[in-house]
Amino acid sequence: MSDTRVLYNDQCPVCSFEINHYAAYAKREGLPIHFDDLNGPDRAAWGIDEDTAARRLYVLRDGVLASGIPAFLGSTPINSCFPT
């Protein structure tokens, strides 16, 4: 399984609730998914400014960056890391 990184806004109650669910599942299942809070130092490595990053979710998988709904549903979705 490939390494996946998720950039999200931990200060957004809806975002943090949802991502905390995914993070707990990923940890429990040993999935290689890293969750980066855009409000911390990890955002700099993404090359996305804070305002842009706060507007939507970003997922980096296999070197391909997806954002918004495609990050969940497109060709590089976070959901493909989780079995159905």
All heavy atoms as an XYZ file, in Angstrom:
652
protein
N       0.852     -1.177      0.000
C       0.000      0.000      0.000
C       0.890      1.229      0.000
O       1.914      1.269      0.652
C      -0.912     -0.010      1.220
C      -1.915      1.120      1.221
S      -3.113      1.010      2.560
C      -4.028     -0.410      2.041
N       0.492      2.250     -0.735
C       1.302      3.453     -0.863
C       1.139      4.373      0.340
O       0.180      4.287      1.090
C       0.912      4.194     -2.130
O      -0.432      4.600     -2.045
N       2.131      5.257      0.491
C       2.087      6.258      1.545
C       1.122      7.361      1.133
O       1.157      7.840      0.003
C       3.492      6.822      1.757
C       3.543      7.788      2.914
O       3.157      7.392      4.022
O       3.954      8.941      2.711
N       0.261      7.751      2.038
C      -0.741      8.773      1.776
C      -0.665      9.827      2.861
O      -0.542      9.504      4.033
C      -2.157      8.152      1.744
O      -2.197      7.166      0.718
C      -3.224      9.194      1.491
N      -0.756     11.093      2.447
C      -0.774     12.205      3.384
C      -2.065     12.991      3.173
O      -2.517     13.173      2.046
C       0.418     13.114      3.188
C       1.733     12.416      3.413
C       2.877     13.378      3.554
N       2.934     13.961      4.887
C       3.445     13.345      5.945
N       3.915     12.133      5.853
N       3.481     13.951      7.110
N      -2.628     13.466      4.282
C      -3.864     14.237      4.251
C      -3.603     15.574      4.944
O      -3.096     15.598      6.063
C      -5.003     13.485      4.981
C      -6.277     14.313      4.995
C      -5.238     12.125      4.349
N      -3.928     16.669      4.275
C      -3.819     18.001      4.861
C      -5.226     18.476      5.167
O      -6.081     18.520      4.274
C      -3.132     18.957      3.879
C      -2.905     20.386      4.378
C      -1.937     20.405      5.553
C      -2.384     21.260      3.248
N      -5.470     18.825      6.417
C      -6.821     19.211      6.829
C      -6.753     20.309      7.876
O      -5.691     20.599      8.435
C      -7.579     17.991      7.378
C      -7.086     17.581      8.744
C      -7.821     17.911      9.881
C      -5.883     16.915      8.913
C      -7.353     17.569     11.150
C      -5.429     16.561     10.168
C      -6.161     16.897     11.281
O      -5.700     16.570     12.537
N      -7.882     20.907      8.179
C      -7.971     21.996      9.146
C      -8.477     21.455     10.480
O      -9.676     21.237     10.650
C      -8.897     23.086      8.611
C      -8.928     24.308      9.499
O      -8.350     24.322     10.582
N      -9.615     25.334      9.043
N      -7.575     21.278     11.424
C      -7.957     20.740     12.733
C      -8.771     21.732     13.555
O      -9.420     21.347     14.519
C      -6.713     20.311     13.502
C      -7.059     19.471     14.721
O      -7.829     18.502     14.578
O      -6.575     19.797     15.827
N      -8.767     23.006     13.177
C      -9.546     24.006     13.910
C     -10.999     24.060     13.436
O     -11.829     24.711     14.057
C      -8.893     25.382     13.793
C      -7.572     25.441     14.523
C      -6.918     26.807     14.440
O      -7.444     27.751     13.843
N      -5.755     26.918     15.038
N     -11.299     23.357     12.354
C     -12.679     23.255     11.861
C     -13.332     22.072     12.570
O     -12.869     20.936     12.437
C     -12.664     23.033     10.346
S     -14.245     22.484      9.673
N     -14.402     22.296     13.343
C     -15.027     21.195     14.087
C     -15.485     20.037     13.203
O     -15.322     18.870     13.570
C     -16.213     21.849     14.790
C     -15.911     23.304     14.813
C     -15.061     23.577     13.606
N     -16.062     20.335     12.054
C     -16.532     19.280     11.154
C     -15.342     18.509     10.589
O     -15.326     17.278     10.572
C     -17.401     19.866     10.019
C     -17.757     18.804      8.995
C     -18.658     20.505     10.591
N     -14.331     19.252     10.126
C     -13.135     18.619      9.547
C     -12.436     17.731     10.575
O     -12.094     16.581     10.285
C     -12.147     19.671      9.063
S     -12.817     20.807      7.837
N     -12.201     18.272     11.763
C     -11.466     17.501     12.766
C     -12.250     16.275     13.217
O     -11.660     15.216     13.439
C     -11.078     18.375     13.956
O     -12.212     18.870     14.618
N     -13.576     16.386     13.332
C     -14.389     15.228     13.705
C     -14.227     14.113     12.677
O     -13.985     12.950     13.020
C     -15.864     15.630     13.826
C     -16.769     14.478     14.149
C     -16.917     14.050     15.457
C     -17.458     13.808     13.152
C     -17.743     12.973     15.768
C     -18.277     12.732     13.447
C     -18.423     12.312     14.756
N     -14.353     14.476     11.398
C     -14.263     13.480     10.327
C     -12.855     12.879     10.237
O     -12.681     11.665     10.157
C     -14.648     14.134      8.999
C     -14.887     13.175      7.883
C     -16.140     12.334      8.047
O     -17.041     12.704      8.809
O     -16.211     11.279      7.399
N     -11.848     13.732     10.252
C     -10.472     13.256     10.120
C     -10.059     12.439     11.338
O      -9.348     11.434     11.199
C      -9.504     14.433      9.879
C      -9.778     15.052      8.506
C      -8.057     13.986     10.011
C      -9.593     14.128      7.312
N     -10.508     12.811     12.519
C     -10.185     12.011     13.711
C     -10.725     10.595     13.582
O     -10.094      9.636     14.032
C     -10.703     12.686     14.977
C      -9.888     13.892     15.355
O      -8.728     14.035     14.965
N     -10.479     14.786     16.127
N     -11.881     10.457     12.956
C     -12.446      9.131     12.696
C     -11.528      8.334     11.772
O     -11.183      7.191     12.052
C     -13.845      9.271     12.086
C     -14.386      8.001     11.526
N     -14.875      6.983     12.323
C     -14.483      7.573     10.250
C     -15.245      5.975     11.540
N     -15.035      6.311     10.289
N     -11.125      8.965     10.651
C     -10.224      8.298      9.705
C      -8.865      7.993     10.341
O      -8.303      6.926     10.121
C     -10.013      9.153      8.452
C     -11.201      9.191      7.540
C     -11.797     10.403      7.214
C     -11.720      8.035      6.979
C     -12.887     10.447      6.360
C     -12.800      8.074      6.126
C     -13.385      9.279      5.820
O     -14.456      9.319      4.977
N      -8.349      8.930     11.111
C      -7.032      8.739     11.743
C      -7.064      7.573     12.730
O      -6.122      6.770     12.780
C      -6.586     10.018     12.435
N      -8.122      7.474     13.497
C      -8.244      6.363     14.451
C      -8.315      5.029     13.719
O      -7.673      4.048     14.118
C      -9.473      6.563     15.337
N      -9.081      4.997     12.644
C      -9.193      3.771     11.855
C      -7.840      3.403     11.244
O      -7.416      2.249     11.296
C     -10.248      3.940     10.755
C     -10.431      2.689      9.934
C     -11.314      1.699     10.344
C      -9.700      2.484      8.775
C     -11.476      0.535      9.602
C      -9.851      1.327      8.032
C     -10.737      0.356      8.448
O     -10.867     -0.786      7.712
N      -7.168      4.392     10.656
C      -5.871      4.143     10.024
C      -4.858      3.615     11.036
O      -4.120      2.669     10.748
C      -5.352      5.423      9.370
N      -4.845      4.202     12.205
C      -3.918      3.754     13.253
C      -4.250      2.330     13.692
O      -3.372      1.481     13.799
C      -3.970      4.712     14.444
C      -2.998      4.356     15.529
C      -3.027      5.358     16.650
C      -2.016      4.970     17.716
N      -1.991      5.944     18.811
N      -5.523      2.092     13.925
C      -5.969      0.762     14.384
C      -5.627     -0.325     13.361
O      -5.238     -1.431     13.716
C      -7.475      0.809     14.650
C      -8.040     -0.453     15.262
C      -9.505     -0.297     15.668
N     -10.382      0.054     14.559
C     -10.994      1.226     14.409
N     -10.843      2.188     15.297
N     -11.779      1.451     13.366
N      -5.747     -0.004     12.075
C      -5.507     -0.974     11.010
C      -4.071     -0.959     10.492
O      -3.730     -1.737      9.593
C      -6.483     -0.723      9.856
C      -7.943     -0.882     10.237
C      -8.283     -2.301     10.682
O      -7.781     -3.268     10.069
O      -9.081     -2.437     11.633
N      -3.241     -0.059     11.023
C      -1.857      0.013     10.590
C      -1.693      0.530      9.172
O      -0.751      0.145      8.469
N      -2.588      1.398      8.742
C      -2.532      1.940      7.379
C      -1.519      3.081      7.301
O      -1.430      3.898      8.206
C      -3.914      2.444      6.958
C      -5.011      1.379      6.924
C      -6.356      2.015      6.631
C      -4.682      0.312      5.896
N      -0.768      3.173      6.212
C       0.254      4.207      6.067
C      -0.329      5.549      5.624
O      -0.091      6.026      4.515
C       1.190      3.620      5.005
C       0.267      2.820      4.131
C      -0.760      2.235      5.088
N      -1.127      6.142      6.495
C      -1.744      7.433      6.203
C      -1.303      8.412      7.281
O      -1.401      8.116      8.476
C      -3.280      7.335      6.183
C      -3.728      6.268      5.207
C      -3.892      8.687      5.832
C      -5.211      5.976      5.264
N      -0.821      9.572      6.857
C      -0.364     10.608      7.781
C      -1.309     11.790      7.658
O      -1.666     12.200      6.552
C       1.064     11.024      7.443
C       1.995      9.865      7.387
N       2.561      9.317      8.510
C       2.423      9.122      6.349
C       3.316      8.291      8.152
N       3.239      8.151      6.846
N      -1.702     12.348      8.780
C      -2.649     13.451      8.814
C      -1.927     14.706      9.294
O      -1.414     14.741     10.407
C      -3.828     13.103      9.721
C      -4.590     11.905      9.222
C      -4.230     10.626      9.607
C      -5.652     12.060      8.350
C      -4.918      9.513      9.138
C      -6.345     10.957      7.873
C      -5.976      9.679      8.266
N      -1.870     15.725      8.431
C      -1.161     16.963      8.720
C      -2.153     18.097      8.939
O      -2.962     18.404      8.055
C      -0.235     17.339      7.558
C       0.829     16.289      7.287
O       1.217     15.572      8.221
O       1.279     16.206      6.130
N      -2.066     18.736     10.100
C      -2.912     19.886     10.406
C      -2.344     21.108      9.687
O      -1.173     21.444      9.860
C      -2.936     20.125     11.915
C      -3.719     21.353     12.332
O      -4.480     21.906     11.502
O      -3.571     21.757     13.496
N      -3.156     21.777      8.900
C      -2.682     22.934      8.150
C      -2.264     24.085      9.057
O      -1.585     25.014      8.615
C      -3.724     23.396      7.127
C      -5.022     24.017      7.641
C      -4.877     25.504      7.913
C      -6.111     23.810      6.616
N      -2.660     24.047     10.317
C      -2.315     25.111     11.257
C      -0.958     24.904     11.914
O      -0.519     25.742     12.693
C      -3.402     25.220     12.334
C      -4.751     25.491     11.711
O      -4.974     26.553     11.156
N      -5.639     24.511     11.759
N      -0.303     23.811     11.612
C       0.997     23.512     12.198
C       2.110     23.621     11.168
O       1.902     24.041     10.036
N       3.295     23.198     11.563
C       4.471     23.326     10.684
C       4.444     22.405      9.461
O       5.166     22.664      8.497
C       5.636     22.971     11.606
C       5.027     22.108     12.664
C       3.634     22.622     12.851
N       3.616     21.369      9.467
C       3.588     20.419      8.351
C       3.085     21.034      7.045
O       3.438     20.576      5.962
C       2.711     19.207      8.689
C       3.294     18.365      9.802
O       4.533     18.279      9.892
O       2.513     17.813     10.578
N       2.267     22.085      7.132
C       1.691     22.690      5.924
C       2.765     23.220      4.982
O       2.616     23.153      3.756
C       0.728     23.816      6.274
C       0.078     24.424      5.037
C      -0.774     25.635      5.355
N      -0.153     26.600      6.225
C       0.768     27.505      5.827
N       1.162     27.543      4.590
N       1.267     28.354      6.698
N       3.868     23.721      5.515
C       4.928     24.292      4.673
C       5.440     23.287      3.648
O       5.731     23.645      2.508
C       6.070     24.794      5.544
N       5.523     22.025      4.020
C       6.012     20.986      3.109
C       5.052     20.755      1.942
O       5.451     20.222      0.905
C       6.240     19.686      3.867
N       3.815     21.154      2.084
C       2.817     20.968      1.035
C       2.924     22.039     -0.047
O       2.402     21.862     -1.143
C       1.407     20.989      1.635
C       1.051     19.762      2.384
C       1.465     19.403      3.633
C       0.194     18.713      1.941
N       0.915     18.204      3.992
C       0.120     17.756      2.969
C      -0.536     18.503      0.783
C      -0.625     16.600      2.874
C      -1.297     17.347      0.680
C      -1.339     16.409      1.713
N       3.536     23.180      0.270
C       3.641     24.261     -0.695
C       2.313     24.944     -0.973
O       2.103     25.498     -2.047
N       1.404     24.890     -0.014
C       0.077     25.496     -0.148
C      -0.062     26.535      0.952
O       0.191     26.238      2.120
C      -1.041     24.432     -0.014
C      -0.879     23.341     -1.071
C      -2.421     25.062     -0.085
C      -1.810     22.156     -0.887
N      -0.468     27.752      0.580
C      -0.607     28.783      1.609
C      -1.798     28.455      2.519
O      -2.683     27.673      2.161
C      -0.737     30.176      0.985
C      -2.015     30.346      0.195
O      -3.070     30.555      0.821
O      -1.958     30.255     -1.043
N      -1.813     29.081      3.693
C      -2.814     28.753      4.707
C      -4.241     29.005      4.228
O      -5.135     28.191      4.464
C      -2.538     29.560      5.976
C      -3.427     29.173      7.139
C      -3.071     29.891      8.425
O      -2.098     30.649      8.452
O      -3.796     29.669      9.407
N      -4.471     30.107      3.537
C      -5.818     30.428      3.061
C      -6.318     29.390      2.061
O      -7.450     28.910      2.157
C      -5.837     31.829      2.438
C      -7.238     32.250      2.048
O      -8.134     32.250      2.929
O      -7.453     32.569      0.858
N      -5.472     29.014      1.121
C      -5.846     28.000      0.127
C      -6.082     26.656      0.804
O      -7.070     25.971      0.516
C      -4.749     27.872     -0.949
O      -4.594     29.138     -1.591
C      -5.103     26.811     -1.985
N      -5.189     26.298      1.704
C      -5.302     25.012      2.396
C      -6.574     24.917      3.232
O      -7.157     23.845      3.357
C      -4.076     24.788      3.277
N      -7.009     26.041      3.789
C      -8.193     26.036      4.656
C      -9.495     25.871      3.870
O     -10.523     25.536      4.445
C      -8.250     27.325      5.463
N      -9.451     26.051      2.578
C     -10.676     26.007      1.764
C     -11.147     24.601      1.424
O     -12.296     24.389      1.094
C     -10.486     26.797      0.480
C     -10.307     28.262      0.743
C     -10.028     29.022     -0.533
N      -9.730     30.401     -0.245
C     -10.638     31.363     -0.188
N     -11.895     31.083     -0.386
N     -10.273     32.594      0.071
N     -10.233     23.619      1.478
C     -10.629     22.253      1.125
C      -9.620     21.250      1.662
O      -8.538     21.608      2.073
C     -10.792     22.115     -0.372
C      -9.583     22.507     -1.147
C      -9.781     22.646     -2.633
N     -10.971     22.000     -3.113
C     -11.428     22.092     -4.337
N     -10.783     22.794     -5.216
N     -12.508     21.473     -4.722
N      -9.983     20.016      1.621
C      -9.124     18.912      2.037
C      -8.155     18.596      0.902
O      -8.530     18.638     -0.267
C      -9.996     17.686      2.315
C      -9.236     16.411      2.639
C      -9.098     16.283      4.140
C      -9.953     15.225      2.065
N      -6.917     18.271      1.250
C      -5.923     17.862      0.254
C      -5.379     16.495      0.612
O      -5.130     16.206      1.785
C      -4.763     18.871      0.201
C      -5.153     20.159     -0.447
C      -5.731     21.174      0.295
C      -4.979     20.356     -1.810
C      -6.119     22.356     -0.301
C      -5.359     21.537     -2.415
C      -5.929     22.530     -1.652
O      -6.320     23.702     -2.252
N      -5.210     15.651     -0.401
C      -4.648     14.315     -0.221
C      -3.505     14.155     -1.224
O      -3.673     14.428     -2.413
C      -5.709     13.216     -0.446
C      -5.075     11.823     -0.403
C      -6.827     13.328      0.580
N      -2.365     13.708     -0.728
C      -1.208     13.432     -1.577
C      -0.942     11.939     -1.516
O      -0.705     11.381     -0.445
C       0.016     14.207     -1.089
C       1.296     14.038     -1.896
C       1.109     14.568     -3.322
C       2.444     14.767     -1.202
N      -1.029     11.303     -2.684
C      -0.845      9.856     -2.743
C      -0.084      9.507     -4.018
O      -0.474      9.924     -5.103
C      -2.190      9.150     -2.724
C      -2.075      7.654     -2.693
C      -3.422      7.032     -2.448
N      -3.294      5.604     -2.393
C      -4.246      4.776     -2.722
N      -5.421      5.229     -3.082
N      -4.051      3.489     -2.666
N       0.988      8.776     -3.857
C       1.825      8.397     -4.999
C       2.259      9.618     -5.805
O       2.322      9.580     -7.031
C       1.100      7.409     -5.917
C       0.833      6.077     -5.244
O       1.626      5.696     -4.364
O      -0.155      5.429     -5.599
N       2.526     10.726     -5.117
C       2.986     11.936     -5.779
C       1.910     12.730     -6.485
O       2.193     13.727     -7.134
N       0.658     12.309     -6.379
C      -0.457     12.991     -7.036
C      -1.285     13.700     -5.968
O      -1.714     13.088     -4.987
C      -1.343     11.992     -7.819
C      -2.532     12.698     -8.439
C      -0.517     11.281     -8.878
N      -1.493     14.998     -6.180
C      -2.261     15.807     -5.245
C      -3.704     15.911     -5.714
O      -3.967     16.280     -6.864
C      -1.647     17.208     -5.148
C      -2.304     18.165     -4.165
C      -2.147     17.663     -2.728
C      -1.700     19.555     -4.312
N      -4.634     15.582     -4.841
C      -6.065     15.731     -5.113
C      -6.639     16.624     -4.026
O      -6.123     16.677     -2.911
C      -6.755     14.379     -5.107
N      -7.728     17.324     -4.351
C      -8.332     18.199     -3.351
C      -9.846     18.147     -3.441
O     -10.414     17.751     -4.456
C      -7.843     19.637     -3.532
O      -8.279     20.168     -4.758
N     -10.486     18.556     -2.355
C     -11.946     18.602     -2.303
C     -12.563     17.229     -2.462
O     -12.023     16.221     -2.001
N     -13.682     17.185     -3.141
C     -14.399     15.927     -3.356
C     -13.524     14.896     -4.070
O     -13.518     13.726     -3.681
C     -15.717     16.174     -4.126
C     -16.660     17.051     -3.311
C     -16.383     14.857     -4.514
C     -17.117     16.464     -1.997
N     -12.743     15.280     -5.097
C     -11.883     14.273     -5.739
C     -10.890     13.616     -4.777
O     -10.488     12.482     -4.985
C     -11.152     15.069     -6.825
C     -12.086     16.173     -7.157
C     -12.714     16.548     -5.833
N     -10.523     14.322     -3.714
C      -9.626     13.721     -2.731
C     -10.290     12.524     -2.053
O      -9.622     11.581     -1.653
C      -9.207     14.749     -1.682
N     -11.610     12.560     -1.938
C     -12.350     11.436     -1.371
C     -12.834     10.459     -2.441
O     -12.895      9.264     -2.210
C     -13.564     11.933     -0.577
C     -13.222     12.340      0.812
C     -12.870     13.641      1.111
C     -13.242     11.406      1.828
C     -12.548     14.008      2.404
C     -12.926     11.768      3.121
C     -12.576     13.071      3.409
N     -13.168     10.960     -3.622
C     -13.846     10.113     -4.600
C     -13.092      9.878     -5.899
O     -13.474      9.007     -6.663
C     -15.205     10.741     -4.960
C     -16.137     10.998     -3.791
C     -17.392     11.714     -4.270
C     -16.492      9.714     -3.077
N     -12.044     10.645     -6.180
C     -11.361     10.574     -7.463
C     -10.361      9.447     -7.563
O     -10.424      8.454     -6.843
N      -9.413      9.608     -8.451
C      -8.453      8.541     -8.707
C      -7.428      8.372     -7.602
O      -6.750      7.364     -7.522
C      -7.721      8.819    -10.027
O      -7.017     10.037     -9.942
N      -7.309      9.358     -6.707
C      -6.394      9.238     -5.580
C      -7.136      9.514     -4.269
O      -6.718     10.324     -3.469
C      -5.213     10.217     -5.712
O      -5.737     11.539     -5.780
C      -4.365      9.912     -6.904
N      -8.244      8.856     -4.046
C      -9.057      9.179     -2.881
C      -8.501      8.594     -1.588
O      -7.864      7.561     -1.572
C     -10.406      8.532     -3.207
C     -10.028      7.341     -4.004
C      -8.823      7.786     -4.833
N      -8.762      9.275     -0.530
C      -8.430      8.745      0.796
C      -9.227      7.468      1.033
O      -8.749      6.521      1.644
C      -8.673      9.790      1.901
C      -8.139      9.286      3.237
C     -10.131     10.154      2.019
C      -8.193     10.285      4.344
N     -10.459      7.423      0.524
C     -11.317      6.257      0.779
C     -10.747      4.982      0.154
O     -11.065      3.892      0.610
C     -12.739      6.498      0.267
C     -13.531      7.335      1.227
O     -13.133      7.533      2.370
N     -14.641      7.849      0.792
N      -9.917      5.087     -0.875
C      -9.364      3.863     -1.453
C      -8.375      3.206     -0.500
O      -8.004      2.058     -0.685
C      -8.686      4.161     -2.791
O      -7.495      4.888     -2.588
N      -7.971      3.929      0.523
C      -7.077      3.353      1.539
C      -7.852      2.492      2.519
O      -7.259      1.726      3.270
C      -6.377      4.467      2.310
S      -5.359      5.517      1.278
N      -9.162      2.664      2.542
C      -9.993      1.959      3.506
C     -10.846      0.920      2.784
O     -11.515      1.227      1.816
C     -10.921      2.942      4.230
C     -10.171      3.998      4.987
C      -9.970      5.248      4.450
C      -9.648      3.722      6.229
C      -9.285      6.228      5.146
C      -8.947      4.682      6.926
C      -8.764      5.944      6.396
N     -10.816     -0.320      3.255
C     -11.658     -1.344      2.629
C     -13.131     -1.047      2.817
O     -13.525     -0.432      3.785
C     -11.249     -2.633      3.349
C     -10.544     -2.209      4.577
C     -10.067     -0.799      4.387
N     -13.930     -1.492      1.870
C     -15.375     -1.272      1.978
C     -16.052     -2.515      2.493
O     -15.516     -3.577      2.521
C     -15.969     -0.908      0.613
O     -15.628     -1.920     -0.325
C     -15.488      0.445      0.173
